[in-house]
Amino acid sequence: MEDLCISGHQVQVQPVAPAEPFRITTNAPHQMNDPSMTAGRKTLQKWLGRVLRIVITDGRVLVGFFNCTDRDANIVLSMCAEYLVEGQEPRLLGNVMVPGKHIVSISIDEGEPTATNVEVA
């Protein structure tokens, strides 16, 4: 224990231990080879910072940078754009939390195909 003086009064500071350990997962190289991580967690870790394309139950498509998820499969996207109809101008939303129960599909958005990847019949 440590003594601390605040406004002329002597106060004893007692260290407080956290209730349970808090773990931050990043896509830093030193954490990518952590043997205690499951395959699913490693996949999610690789997706951090990538552009995800999420289709939700009402047909909207959300495209944004993957920031985080939780055990309920909710996903947070930053710099998110919402597409009501494919090909129309998007509505820019900013930061968005997508409830897991409304997610139909998730894919990594690789952008437009280049001329070398397009097959012409």
N, C-alpha and C positions, 0 to 999 in steps of 0.2 A: 504494500500500500504506500501511497504517496501523499504528502501533505501539500495543500494548495491554499494560498492566501487570496481571498476575494473580498474586496472592499473592507480590509482590516479584520475579516473573520477567517479563522482557521477552518479549513474544510478537508476532510479525508476523502481521497479519490479511491474508489474501489474498482478494479478492472472487471468488466462485464464480458463474459464469454458468450459468443453467439449460440443460439439455440441449436442450430444445425449448420454444417459447413455450407457455404455459398460457393458455387462453382461457375465461373464465366467461361464459356466456350467461344473460342475464336478460330479463325482459319490460319493462325500462325503456324509456321513450319514445325516448331518444337512440339505442338500439341497434335499434329496430324498423325504421329506415330505412337500415340498413347495406347498401350496394349489393353487397357481397361475399357476402352470405348467400343460399343457395339457397332456392327456394320451400318445400321440405320443412322446412328449418330454421326458416324464418319461421313456418310453421304450428305446429311444435312449440313455438316460443317463445310464440305466442299462447295455447297450451294450458297453459303454466306457471301453477300456482296454481288451475286450474279443476278441477272434480270430474269424474273419469273413471270410466266403467263398463267394466270389462274382463271378458270371458267367457274362461275358460281351458278347456283340452282335457277336463278331467274334469267339466265342466258347472257348476262353481262360478262365481259372479259376485262380483267384487271392486269395491267402490266406495270411492274415496278421492281426496285431493288429489294432483294430478300434480306431482312434485318434479323428477325428472330421468330421463334415458334415456342409453343408450350406443350404441356402434356395433353391438352384438349384439342390439339391440332389447329389452334388459331395461328394465323400467320400475320406478321407485320411487314408491310412493304413501304418503302420510301420512294419519293418522286414518282408516285403512282398515277397512271392514266387509266381512265375507264372508257371502254368501247361498248356502245350499245349495239351497233351494227358494224360488222367487219367492213373496213374500207372508208368509213366516215371519220370525221375529225374527232379526236378523243377529247374528253373532259378531264382536265388536270385536277387531281385531288390532293396531292401532297402525300402525307403520311396516312396510311390506312391499316386498320386491323380487320382482317377477314376472318369471320367465325368459321371454325373447322366444320361445323355441321352444314354450312352452305357451299363448301368446296366440292365441285364435281370432278375437276381434273387440274393437275399442275404440270407444267412443262418449263424447261429452261428455254427462254426466248433467245434464239440465235440470230435474230434479225432477218433481213431480206437475203435470199440466196444470191450468190454472186454469179456472174455470167459463166464461170467455169463449172458451176454445180447444176446448171439448168440443162435438162435434156429437151431437145427439140425433135418432135416426131415428124 
